[in-house]
Amino acid sequence: MARRLRFNGTGSDEDGCPSVHEDLDSGEIIVHGPQLTDPDDIAQLQRLSPGETPIVVPRELLVDFGPKEVTRVPKIIDLDAFGRLFTSFEHTAWRLETRGRYASDEGTTTYAQFTRGEPVAWEGVSPDWCARRREQTALGKRFERVRIVDNPATTGQLYLLDNAKRNSAVGEDIRNLWRSDANRLHLPVEDFWIFDSRLVALLNFDDADNLIDVELIKEPERVLRYAQVRDAAWHHAVPFKQFAAQLTAEE
């Protein structure tokens, strides 16, 4: 079985070499870069075993993207603490949504309307949530999301495409990206919020697609990784109205 590798970062601004990857299951680190080839240099290496290849990487690459702890203890918060992040951030809250369904959506009146093929009456839905969003956007704060969509789209994803009307009305900027494009960009299959480019809230779901808790990530090198994901997803994603029009044209 192939490893599940995550790209941590690169020391190059051009060709992406040398770089650091991490095995998400074993925690092993994989580094690639230019090979050390001078025989006099190789002769100085100790304990170089057959089959091993010495490579050369900048010190900054390991400082910036190498692991800082042998075992990292996740910082988990409950959903109440998670909710408070949406008023305590200073300027930008950005979300990646990657799942095919969210259990919390399916118990709502609007979801029932949508699955019956009725026009969804978004006006007046979740008035407290809408009021809080408007309060924050009135302060100049930004809420942005990219939602990944399968082809064909799931019912839950189509519901969220319709739901974007409400979110947009309270000041959120919603965009969509095909799953195939997300895979091409090597985006992680993770749901997260990133606040002010300094704090990541990684959302943990159970097997029934219920949000159960949230992991806070503050280490700069890990936050940078998620910021890179955000930039790639945002660049390639399409505003939801344009995406919905494309979807309708293909049907």
One Martini backbone bead per residue (centre of mass of N, CA, C, O) as a GRO file, in nm:
protein
  251
    1MET     BB    1   0.096   0.036   0.022
    2ALA     BB    2   0.074   0.351  -0.003
    3ARG     BB    3   0.166   0.629   0.110
    4ARG     BB    4   0.080   0.907   0.325
    5LEU     BB    5   0.164   1.213   0.193
    6ARG     BB    6   0.304   1.525   0.310
    7PHE     BB    7   0.359   1.846   0.228
    8ASN     BB    8   0.565   2.078   0.398
    9GLY     BB    9   0.821   2.181   0.212
   10THR     BB   10   1.049   2.428   0.063
   11GLY     BB   11   1.378   2.566  -0.045
   12SER     BB   12   1.228   2.650  -0.314
   13ASP     BB   13   1.105   2.886  -0.570
   14GLU     BB   14   1.098   2.682  -0.825
   15ASP     BB   15   1.141   2.334  -0.836
   16GLY     BB   16   1.100   2.198  -0.535
   17CYS     BB   17   1.420   2.175  -0.469
   18PRO     BB   18   1.419   2.093  -0.181
   19SER     BB   19   1.220   1.859   0.031
   20VAL     BB   20   0.940   1.795   0.260
   21HIS     BB   21   0.802   1.495   0.398
   22GLU     BB   22   0.514   1.322   0.553
   23ASP     BB   23   0.411   1.048   0.727
   24LEU     BB   24   0.089   1.014   0.855
   25ASP     BB   25   0.136   0.729   1.003
   26SER     BB   26   0.457   0.712   1.103
   27GLY     BB   27   0.623   1.006   1.091
   28GLU     BB   28   0.803   1.006   0.867
   29ILE     BB   29   1.080   1.151   0.695
   30ILE     BB   30   1.107   1.308   0.366
   31VAL     BB   31   1.400   1.378   0.172
   32HIS     BB   32   1.476   1.594  -0.110
   33GLY     BB   33   1.770   1.627  -0.329
   34PRO     BB   34   2.072   1.680  -0.399
   35GLN     BB   35   2.334   1.488  -0.470
   36LEU     BB   36   2.608   1.345  -0.327
   37THR     BB   37   2.918   1.293  -0.538
   38ASP     BB   38   3.175   1.342  -0.404
   39PRO     BB   39   3.411   1.121  -0.301
   40ASP     BB   40   3.543   1.291  -0.073
   41ASP     BB   41   3.276   1.343   0.077
   42ILE     BB   42   3.175   1.048   0.110
   43ALA     BB   43   3.427   0.948   0.276
   44GLN     BB   44   3.328   1.117   0.544
   45LEU     BB   45   3.103   0.931   0.589
   46GLN     BB   46   2.910   0.782   0.839
   47ARG     BB   47   2.720   0.503   0.808
   48LEU     BB   48   2.700   0.428   0.506
   49SER     BB   49   2.477   0.242   0.347
   50PRO     BB   50   2.360   0.032   0.146
   51GLY     BB   51   2.127   0.226  -0.054
   52GLU     BB   52   2.226   0.497   0.027
   53THR     BB   53   2.158   0.860  -0.018
   54PRO     BB   54   2.319   1.144  -0.032
   55ILE     BB   55   2.209   1.472   0.062
   56VAL     BB   56   2.137   1.823  -0.003
   57VAL     BB   57   2.043   2.072   0.244
   58PRO     BB   58   1.919   2.328   0.382
   59ARG     BB   59   1.891   2.429   0.698
   60GLU     BB   60   1.617   2.583   0.671
   61LEU     BB   61   1.440   2.342   0.594
   62LEU     BB   62   1.450   2.200   0.875
   63VAL     BB   63   1.361   2.438   1.047
   64ASP     BB   64   1.083   2.493   0.898
   65PHE     BB   65   0.985   2.157   0.829
   66GLY     BB   66   1.067   2.013   1.063
   67PRO     BB   67   1.036   1.844   1.336
   68LYS     BB   68   1.009   1.937   1.696
   69GLU     BB   69   0.881   1.655   1.774
   70VAL     BB   70   0.832   1.331   1.840
   71THR     BB   71   0.563   1.397   2.016
   72ARG     BB   72   0.244   1.508   1.956
   73VAL     BB   73   0.006   1.695   2.142
   74PRO     BB   74  -0.304   1.749   2.108
   75LYS     BB   75  -0.528   2.031   2.096
   76ILE     BB   76  -0.843   2.005   2.245
   77ILE     BB   77  -1.169   2.129   2.169
   78ASP     BB   78  -1.470   2.237   2.205
   79LEU     BB   79  -1.750   2.379   2.056
   80ASP     BB   80  -1.759   2.634   2.229
   81ALA     BB   81  -1.466   2.726   2.185
   82PHE     BB   82  -1.490   2.735   1.881
   83GLY     BB   83  -1.712   2.958   1.863
   84ARG     BB   84  -1.525   3.192   1.984
   85LEU     BB   85  -1.336   3.233   1.732
   86PHE     BB   86  -1.560   3.414   1.562
   87THR     BB   87  -1.483   3.681   1.757
   88SER     BB   88  -1.156   3.683   1.822
   89PHE     BB   89  -1.079   3.749   1.561
   90GLU     BB   90  -0.944   4.009   1.342
   91HIS     BB   91  -0.985   3.943   0.995
   92THR     BB   92  -0.959   3.612   0.915
   93ALA     BB   93  -1.185   3.351   0.792
   94TRP     BB   94  -1.103   3.015   0.676
   95ARG     BB   95  -1.252   2.752   0.466
   96LEU     BB   96  -1.244   2.392   0.436
   97GLU     BB   97  -1.454   2.170   0.235
   98THR     BB   98  -1.453   1.793   0.179
   99ARG     BB   99  -1.723   1.665   0.218
  100GLY     BB  100  -2.018   1.485   0.127
  101ARG     BB  101  -2.119   1.517   0.434
  102TYR     BB  102  -2.346   1.659   0.696
  103ALA     BB  103  -2.532   1.578   0.961
  104SER     BB  104  -2.635   1.864   1.052
  105ASP     BB  105  -2.803   1.923   0.790
  106GLU     BB  106  -3.023   1.673   0.786
  107GLY     BB  107  -3.207   1.810   1.038
  108THR     BB  108  -3.323   2.028   0.857
  109THR     BB  109  -3.562   2.208   0.698
  110THR     BB  110  -3.397   2.287   0.445
  111TYR     BB  111  -3.320   1.998   0.364
  112ALA     BB  112  -3.604   1.896   0.320
  113GLN     BB  113  -3.677   2.094   0.100
  114PHE     BB  114  -3.453   2.019  -0.098
  115THR     BB  115  -3.519   1.704  -0.128
  116ARG     BB  116  -3.820   1.783  -0.241
  117GLY     BB  117  -3.770   2.033  -0.453
  118GLU     BB  118  -3.779   2.293  -0.298
  119PRO     BB  119  -3.767   2.602  -0.225
  120VAL     BB  120  -3.549   2.769  -0.023
  121ALA     BB  121  -3.606   2.942   0.287
  122TRP     BB  122  -3.353   3.148   0.402
  123GLU     BB  123  -3.519   3.340   0.532
  124GLY     BB  124  -3.471   3.331   0.883
  125VAL     BB  125  -3.233   3.149   0.910
  126SER     BB  126  -3.048   3.158   1.168
  127PRO     BB  127  -3.049   3.450   1.315
  128ASP     BB  128  -2.807   3.447   1.510
  129TRP     BB  129  -2.588   3.371   1.310
  130CYS     BB  130  -2.636   3.607   1.114
  131ALA     BB  131  -2.587   3.834   1.316
  132ARG     BB  132  -2.291   3.763   1.382
  133ARG     BB  133  -2.182   3.792   1.098
  134ARG     BB  134  -2.261   4.088   1.055
  135GLU     BB  135  -2.101   4.203   1.289
  136GLN     BB  136  -1.819   4.115   1.185
  137THR     BB  137  -1.829   4.243   0.896
  138ALA     BB  138  -1.876   4.537   1.007
  139LEU     BB  139  -1.564   4.526   1.121
  140GLY     BB  140  -1.399   4.399   0.854
  141LYS     BB  141  -1.438   4.106   0.841
  142ARG     BB  142  -1.353   3.782   0.701
  143PHE     BB  143  -1.542   3.532   0.514
  144GLU     BB  144  -1.419   3.214   0.388
  145ARG     BB  145  -1.483   2.961   0.123
  146VAL     BB  146  -1.413   2.615   0.030
  147ARG     BB  147  -1.589   2.381  -0.179
  148ILE     BB  148  -1.599   2.051  -0.235
  149VAL     BB  149  -1.678   1.872  -0.548
  150ASP     BB  150  -1.822   1.620  -0.686
  151ASN     BB  151  -1.835   1.375  -0.977
  152PRO     BB  152  -2.095   1.362  -0.872
  153ALA     BB  153  -2.284   1.530  -0.671
  154THR     BB  154  -2.395   1.547  -0.372
  155THR     BB  155  -2.654   1.630  -0.184
  156GLY     BB  156  -2.491   1.792   0.025
  157GLN     BB  157  -2.343   1.973  -0.186
  158LEU     BB  158  -2.597   2.095  -0.318
  159TYR     BB  159  -2.704   2.223  -0.064
  160LEU     BB  160  -2.453   2.411  -0.016
  161LEU     BB  161  -2.487   2.566  -0.280
  162ASP     BB  162  -2.757   2.688  -0.185
  163ASN     BB  163  -2.657   2.797   0.099
  164ALA     BB  164  -2.474   3.030  -0.015
  165LYS     BB  165  -2.689   3.247  -0.018
  166ARG     BB  166  -2.691   3.301   0.285
  167ASN     BB  167  -2.390   3.349   0.340
  168SER     BB  168  -2.363   3.584   0.139
  169ALA     BB  169  -2.578   3.776   0.278
  170VAL     BB  170  -2.368   3.793   0.548
  171GLY     BB  171  -2.054   3.811   0.398
  172GLU     BB  172  -1.969   3.567   0.249
  173ASP     BB  173  -1.712   3.393   0.062
  174ILE     BB  174  -1.801   3.161  -0.194
  175ARG     BB  175  -1.639   2.860  -0.309
  176ASN     BB  176  -1.553   2.624  -0.575
  177LEU     BB  177  -1.426   2.273  -0.614
  178TRP     BB  178  -1.317   2.021  -0.768
  179ARG     BB  179  -1.193   1.723  -0.680
  180SER     BB  180  -0.988   1.690  -0.913
  181ASP     BB  181  -0.844   1.959  -0.848
  182ALA     BB  182  -0.768   1.899  -0.557
  183ASN     BB  183  -0.591   1.654  -0.630
  184ARG     BB  184  -0.394   1.803  -0.820
  185LEU     BB  185  -0.315   2.003  -0.565
  186HIS     BB  186  -0.290   1.834  -0.298
  187LEU     BB  187  -0.524   1.841  -0.115
  188PRO     BB  188  -0.653   1.790   0.173
  189VAL     BB  189  -0.875   1.564   0.358
  190GLU     BB  190  -0.977   1.844   0.521
  191ASP     BB  191  -1.120   2.024   0.785
  192PHE     BB  192  -1.081   2.388   0.808
  193TRP     BB  193  -0.970   2.662   0.998
  194ILE     BB  194  -0.828   2.995   0.940
  195PHE     BB  195  -0.683   3.239   1.162
  196ASP     BB  196  -0.494   3.501   1.072
  197SER     BB  197  -0.254   3.305   0.985
  198ARG     BB  198  -0.208   3.151   1.305
  199LEU     BB  199  -0.477   2.963   1.321
  200VAL     BB  200  -0.586   2.623   1.349
  201ALA     BB  201  -0.900   2.443   1.286
  202LEU     BB  202  -0.942   2.105   1.322
  203LEU     BB  203  -1.186   1.890   1.206
  204ASN     BB  204  -1.366   1.635   1.385
  205PHE     BB  205  -1.503   1.325   1.279
  206ASP     BB  206  -1.717   1.083   1.261
  207ASP     BB  207  -1.861   0.809   1.097
  208ALA     BB  208  -2.143   1.000   1.087
  209ASP     BB  209  -2.061   1.311   1.031
  210ASN     BB  210  -1.984   1.429   1.311
  211LEU     BB  211  -1.900   1.687   1.501
  212ILE     BB  212  -1.681   1.661   1.794
  213ASP     BB  213  -1.405   1.826   1.743
  214VAL     BB  214  -1.104   2.036   1.800
  215GLU     BB  215  -0.793   2.123   1.660
  216LEU     BB  216  -0.522   2.306   1.763
  217ILE     BB  217  -0.298   2.511   1.555
  218LYS     BB  218   0.027   2.701   1.613
  219GLU     BB  219   0.251   2.607   1.455
  220PRO     BB  220   0.408   2.768   1.208
  221GLU     BB  221   0.470   2.529   1.008
  222ARG     BB  222   0.172   2.427   1.003
  223VAL     BB  223   0.024   2.685   0.928
  224LEU     BB  224   0.169   2.724   0.660
  225ARG     BB  225   0.054   2.475   0.522
  226TYR     BB  226  -0.245   2.576   0.531
  227ALA     BB  227  -0.193   2.841   0.379
  228GLN     BB  228  -0.113   2.702   0.114
  229VAL     BB  229  -0.381   2.566   0.070
  230ARG     BB  230  -0.553   2.817   0.062
  231ASP     BB  231  -0.417   2.957  -0.183
  232ALA     BB  232  -0.474   2.733  -0.389
  233ALA     BB  233  -0.781   2.709  -0.358
  234TRP     BB  234  -0.858   3.009  -0.405
  235HIS     BB  235  -0.736   3.040  -0.692
  236HIS     BB  236  -0.919   2.788  -0.826
  237ALA     BB  237  -1.176   2.881  -0.738
  238VAL     BB  238  -1.535   2.929  -0.769
  239PRO     BB  239  -1.787   3.107  -0.765
  240PHE     BB  240  -2.091   2.985  -0.683
  241LYS     BB  241  -2.260   3.096  -0.920
  242GLN     BB  242  -2.077   2.996  -1.145
  243PHE     BB  243  -2.076   2.699  -1.063
  244ALA     BB  244  -2.384   2.651  -1.080
  245ALA     BB  245  -2.405   2.719  -1.383
  246GLN     BB  246  -2.221   2.492  -1.481
  247LEU     BB  247  -2.383   2.258  -1.362
  248THR     BB  248  -2.646   2.316  -1.520
  249ALA     BB  249  -2.521   2.298  -1.811
  250GLU     BB  250  -2.434   1.981  -1.773
  251GLU     BB  251  -2.735   1.852  -1.732
   0.00000   0.00000   0.00000
